[in-house]
Amino acid sequence: MHTQTLKQLSALLKDKQISATELAQIYLGKIEASDLNAFISIDAALTLEQAKEADERIARGEAGPLTGLPIAHKDIFVTRGWQSTAGSKMLANYSSPFDATVVKQFRTAGMVTLGKLNCDEFAMGSSNENSFFGAVKNPWDKTAVPGGSSGGSAAAVAASLTPAATGTDTGGSIRQPAALCGISGIKPTYGRVSRFGMIAFASSLDQGGPMAHTAEDCAMLLSAMAGFDEKDSTSIERENEDFSRLLTDGVKGLKIGVPREYFSEGLAPDVEVAVRAALKEYEKMGATLVDISLPKTALSIPVYYVIAPAEASSNLSRFDGVRYGHRAAEYSDLSDMYRKTRAEGFGDEVKRRILVGAYVLSHGYYDAYYLQAQKIRRLIAQDFQQAFTQCDVIMGPVAPTVAWDLGAKANDPLANYLADIFTLSTSLAGLPGMSIPCGFGQGAVNEKRPVGLQLIGNYFEEAKLLGIAHQFQLATDWHNRRPAGI
Ligand code: GLN
C-alpha cells in the first residue's frame, strides 16, 4: 500500500478501497517510525482534519484527481499550521499567517498535507547537511547523503513516507536529490510555478516543482502546481496546461542531444555506465543520439556562485530580528541587535554566501564580478538555443557521482559547489529540467546508490519532457525499485 505511486493510490481512493483518512494514518505512522530525519514538523491532528475534509468531498462526488492524496512540502514553502523554517535557526519558531500559492493550490485540489520536509538552510547546499535541524539520511544507504537542498523531500518519497513532495530548484535542488534518492522530479521553466510564499534564496533562479516516484505522478502534480499568479511578479501569464497530455506520445524519431561536456573528466565511471545504458534504451525505442556541445558548462559554476549569493545577500537582509523569527536575547543598541541576531540565526554556509554576495555587489567589484557573470549567463542560455537547433531534448547525468558519504564533504564548500556542474546551466538559462532514476552505482558501496538521468527541454516543454520520461518508465523498472526495509 504505502510504496504505491500517486496514480495507484488515486485508483484505490476512487474505488473506495481506502479512505483519505486511512491513507493519512498509514503515512503518519510511517513518518513517526522513520529514523531518516526527513521531516521537520508534523501535526497529526491537522493532517487528519484535512483528510476528513477530503473524504467528505469524495463522498459528495466532488473529488478531483488529487483529492485525498497525501503530499508533504519542502520547508521553504510557508504554510499555515505547520512551522515554516527554511531549515534555519533564524525561522525555527516561525509560523506563517498564510499559505504559499503552491500549498494553496494543492489544498484546493484536495491534497492532504503530511507535514514539512527538511532541507538545506535557505536551500543552500547539495547534501542537506546545512540544515539547522540536522542532516537527512539517504534511505538507500543510511550512511550516504540524500542530496540537497530538497534532501528531505527526496528521502521521504524514496522511503515512501509520502507519495509526493514539493521541492525547489535554484541550481539543481530538485533534480540532484531526486537522482541521489532514485525518484523522479521536475524543475519547470522559470516562472511556471509561483514563488509567492516560497522563502527566497536567489529570486531569478528559484523555481518550485514536484517530486514523486514516476514522471506520470509528476505530471499530475505539476498540472495542479503551475499557473499564473499575480502575487509573483515573475510569474508567466500562460494558459494552464494538462501536463499529462503527451504521456502516451512515443519517442520514435526523437533527436536526443548528448552534450560532450557532460561526459567529461569529472564524471564517475559508474554513473556514466548507467546514463549511457539509458541512452541506449532510448535508441532501442526509436530515438537517435546527436553529439552536441554546451561549451560554457564549466563556467556555470563561477557564474552561479556569483549570481546566487548576490541575490541571496539581498533577499536575506530581511532577517534582521525585527520582522521575522529569531532575535538575539541581549544587545546594547540597534546595530548590535542586528549583528547578534544574524550571527546567531544563520549557519556557516548562509553567512559565507551573504559575504560573497555583498562583496560581488559592492562598489568597485560589481563590474568585475556581478556584471561579468550576468553577461556569461546570457551566453550560457544562448548555448542551449544553439543546441536545440540540432536536437529535441538534451540528456545526460544529473550529478557527477552517486550519493557520497555523510560528512565526506561537509567541511569543503568547494567540493559541494563542483558537484553542481550538470544542473546549474539549466537553472541559469531558466529551462525545464528533469531527473528520472536510471540505475545504480557499481562496487561494493555504490551498488546501493541510485543514478539519475537528466532530461532538459526548451522553454515550456515540460509536457514533452514528462512524456519522454514516461516512455522510459514504461520500458524500464528503475522507478519501481524501493530501498530495502521499506
Ligand atoms: N547546490 C546548489 C547550491 O548550493 C543549488 C541549491 C538549490 O538549487 N537550491 O546553491
Residues whose N, C-alpha, C, O or C-beta is under 5 A from the ligand:
A	BS01	LIG	A123 M124 G125 S126 G148 S149 T168 D169 T170 G171 G172 S173 D420
